[in-house]
Amino acid sequence: MLAGVVLSALTILTWTGQWFSLTIDGSAATQSHLSAAGDVAAPALVTLALAGLALVGALAIAGPMIRYVLGAVQALLGVTIVLSAVSALRDPVAASASLITEATGVSGAGPIAALVRSVSVTAWPAITIVVGALVVILGLFLLFTGRFWPVSSRKYQAVRLERQAVGENPAADWDSLSNGTDPTTDVPGAAETDRAGTTDPTSDDSTSR
């Protein structure tokens, strides 16, 4: 579970890093150099990281069968992280389109591409791909080893309610009496005891005679 937390934190870190540095036509904007961070190039990363943290919390109380499902979800999160980074690398200009539009007021794939003079790529997209691959490996690890983990604590299991015997909870017995219910009526042997204690007054007389 610690590995899941670390990888989710690394995913958030890649989301904050600078991915691309773009040089655009100076006549179309007030600045000719723009820096696109991960929140622009791959905005879904933070959502995927938070989903990974939630999955770690679910693993703490999950049973063996649920761990298989969570392992598959973990692997899917890793694949999505990798695809987000690869998609941004394939077309850095398109990935930075919102930033360019904000700086220049120009929209549309063609006009935006015409404004870009050069693009330099940092190491953050590659780091994101590595992190995504590790998340996939962690998901596969969960799939193959989840059934060997110890079971969750009993405090997370269903609560079994059992009726207390008379005398074990005086407060509950008193409440029963206040409500007009005799708590001793359901005690095994109570009825037999009452019958045994009740004698026929004529039986002694007939015996003595």
Secondary structure per residue as TSV (DSSP state, phi and psi in degrees):
chain	resnum	aa	ss	phi	psi
A	1	M	-	360.0	-31.9
A	2	L	H	-62.8	-37.5
A	3	A	H	-62.1	-38.2
A	4	G	H	-63.8	-40.5
A	5	V	H	-65.3	-44.0
A	6	V	H	-62.9	-44.6
A	7	L	H	-67.1	-35.8
A	8	S	H	-66.1	-39.9
A	9	A	H	-64.4	-39.7
A	10	L	H	-65.8	-35.7
A	11	T	H	-63.6	-42.3
A	12	I	H	-64.0	-37.3
A	13	L	H	-63.4	-42.1
A	14	T	H	-66.4	-29.9
A	15	W	H	-66.3	-29.3
A	16	T	H	-89.9	-13.9
A	17	G	S	-76.6	161.3
A	18	Q	E	-83.1	120.1
A	19	W	E	-93.5	-48.1
A	20	F	E	-130.6	147.5
A	21	S	E	-119.4	121.1
A	22	L	E	-116.6	139.8
A	23	T	E	-108.8	123.0
A	24	I	E	-118.8	170.6
A	25	D	-	-61.1	118.5
A	26	G	G	-64.5	-26.0
A	27	S	G	-75.0	-15.9
A	28	A	G	-97.1	-7.1
A	29	A	S	-149.1	163.9
A	30	T	S	-75.6	-20.4
A	31	Q	-	-132.8	142.8
A	32	S	S	-97.3	-7.7
A	33	H	E	-122.5	127.8
A	34	L	E	-124.9	145.2
A	35	S	E	-117.5	121.9
A	36	A	E	-101.9	116.4
A	37	A	E	-85.7	177.6
A	38	G	H	-64.8	-27.3
A	39	D	H	-69.1	-17.9
A	40	V	H	-95.3	-47.3
A	41	A	H	-73.2	-35.4
A	42	A	-	-143.3	72.0
A	43	P	T	-64.1	-20.0
A	44	A	T	-74.4	-10.9
A	45	L	H	-61.3	-40.1
A	46	V	H	-66.3	-36.4
A	47	T	H	-65.9	-41.0
A	48	L	H	-65.6	-37.3
A	49	A	H	-65.7	-43.3
A	50	L	H	-65.3	-36.2
A	51	A	H	-63.7	-37.2
A	52	G	H	-65.0	-37.8
A	53	L	H	-66.6	-41.0
A	54	A	H	-63.6	-36.4
A	55	L	H	-65.2	-38.1
A	56	V	H	-60.9	-42.3
A	57	G	H	-63.2	-37.6
A	58	A	H	-68.1	-33.3
A	59	L	H	-63.3	-28.6
A	60	A	T	-65.2	-24.1
A	61	I	T	-122.3	6.0
A	62	A	-	-80.8	148.1
A	63	G	-	-84.5	176.9
A	64	P	H	-57.6	-42.4
A	65	M	H	-69.4	-38.7
A	66	I	H	-66.7	-30.1
A	67	R	H	-63.4	-33.2
A	68	Y	H	-62.0	-44.8
A	69	V	H	-63.9	-44.6
A	70	L	H	-66.0	-34.9
A	71	G	H	-63.0	-41.5
A	72	A	H	-65.0	-40.2
A	73	V	H	-65.0	-40.2
A	74	Q	H	-60.8	-45.0
A	75	A	H	-63.1	-39.5
A	76	L	H	-64.5	-38.4
A	77	L	H	-61.0	-42.5
A	78	G	H	-62.3	-42.2
A	79	V	H	-62.3	-40.6
A	80	T	H	-65.9	-38.0
A	81	I	H	-62.3	-44.4
A	82	V	H	-62.5	-45.1
A	83	L	H	-63.9	-35.3
A	84	S	H	-62.9	-43.9
A	85	A	H	-69.2	-42.6
A	86	V	H	-63.9	-41.2
A	87	S	H	-61.1	-41.4
A	88	A	H	-67.5	-37.8
A	89	L	H	-68.0	-34.6
A	90	R	H	-65.7	-32.3
A	91	D	-	-145.5	81.0
A	92	P	H	-61.1	-32.7
A	93	V	H	-66.1	-46.3
A	94	A	H	-64.8	-37.6
A	95	A	H	-66.4	-26.3
A	96	S	T	-102.2	12.6
A	97	A	H	-58.3	-41.7
A	98	S	H	-64.0	-36.8
A	99	L	H	-67.6	-41.7
A	100	I	H	-66.5	-41.5
A	101	T	H	-62.7	-39.5
A	102	E	H	-65.2	-35.1
A	103	A	H	-82.8	-29.1
A	104	T	H	-114.7	-22.6
A	105	G	-	81.6	3.3
A	106	V	-	-93.3	136.8
A	107	S	-	-128.4	165.7
A	108	G	S	99.7	137.6
A	109	A	H	-60.1	-44.9
A	110	G	H	-64.9	-54.4
A	111	P	H	-59.3	-38.1
A	112	I	H	-66.1	-43.6
A	113	A	H	-62.5	-32.8
A	114	A	H	-69.8	-23.7
A	115	L	H	-80.3	-25.2
A	116	V	E	-80.0	124.8
A	117	R	E	-92.5	-38.3
A	118	S	E	-158.4	157.0
A	119	V	E	-136.2	131.3
A	120	S	E	-117.7	139.1
A	121	V	E	-106.8	134.4
A	122	T	-	-90.0	-173.3
A	123	A	S	-83.5	-10.1
A	124	W	H	-63.2	-40.8
A	125	P	H	-59.7	-40.6
A	126	A	H	-65.8	-39.5
A	127	I	H	-63.0	-38.7
A	128	T	H	-63.3	-40.0
A	129	I	H	-62.8	-42.0
A	130	V	H	-63.6	-43.7
A	131	V	H	-62.1	-43.3
A	132	G	H	-60.7	-40.2
A	133	A	H	-64.2	-38.4
A	134	L	H	-66.7	-35.3
A	135	V	H	-64.7	-39.6
A	136	V	H	-61.9	-44.6
A	137	I	H	-62.1	-40.1
A	138	L	H	-63.4	-40.6
A	139	G	H	-62.1	-42.3
A	140	L	H	-65.4	-36.4
A	141	F	H	-61.3	-42.4
A	142	L	H	-64.0	-39.1
A	143	L	H	-61.8	-40.3
A	144	F	H	-91.4	-19.2
A	145	T	H	-119.1	-5.6
A	146	G	G	-58.2	-33.4
A	147	R	G	-72.4	-13.7
A	148	F	G	-93.4	-3.7
A	149	W	S	-73.4	154.6
A	150	P	-	-66.7	151.7
A	151	V	-	-69.2	159.8
A	152	S	-	-71.9	163.7
A	153	S	-	-61.9	149.5
A	154	R	G	-65.7	-19.5
A	155	K	G	-68.3	-15.7
A	156	Y	G	-95.3	-3.0
A	157	Q	S	-87.9	170.5
A	158	A	-	-63.1	140.9
A	159	V	-	-84.0	133.1
A	160	R	-	-103.0	119.9
A	161	L	-	-93.6	128.2
A	162	E	-	-125.9	142.0
A	163	R	-	-76.0	133.2
A	164	Q	-	-83.0	149.7
A	165	A	-	-75.9	157.4
A	166	V	T	-61.9	133.3
A	167	G	T	98.4	-19.8
A	168	E	T	-76.1	-29.4
A	169	N	-	-133.3	89.1
A	170	P	H	-59.5	-35.3
A	171	A	H	-62.3	-43.3
A	172	A	H	-66.1	-37.5
A	173	D	H	-63.7	-40.4
A	174	W	H	-65.7	-40.1
A	175	D	H	-62.2	-39.0
A	176	S	H	-63.0	-42.8
A	177	L	H	-64.3	-37.6
A	178	S	H	-64.4	-31.9
A	179	N	T	-85.2	2.4
A	180	G	T	86.6	16.4
A	181	T	-	-112.0	133.1
A	182	D	-	-87.7	111.7
A	183	P	G	-68.2	-13.0
A	184	T	G	-86.8	-5.6
A	185	T	G	-69.9	-26.3
A	186	D	G	-96.9	4.9
A	187	V	S	-77.9	127.9
A	188	P	T	-58.1	131.0
A	189	G	T	89.0	-8.2
A	190	A	H	-66.3	-43.6
A	191	A	H	-65.0	-39.8
A	192	E	H	-65.3	-36.5
A	193	T	H	-65.8	-40.6
A	194	D	H	-64.7	-41.2
A	195	R	H	-66.9	-36.6
A	196	A	H	-68.6	-33.2
A	197	G	H	-78.0	-13.2
A	198	T	-	-98.5	115.9
A	199	T	-	-112.9	154.6
A	200	D	-	-83.2	117.6
A	201	P	H	-63.2	-22.4
A	202	T	H	-80.6	-18.4
A	203	S	H	-68.6	-39.8
A	204	D	H	-66.5	-38.1
A	205	D	H	-64.8	-41.1
A	206	S	H	-67.7	-33.6
A	207	T	H	-68.5	-42.3
A	208	S	H	-66.7	-30.8
A	209	R	-	-76.5	360.0
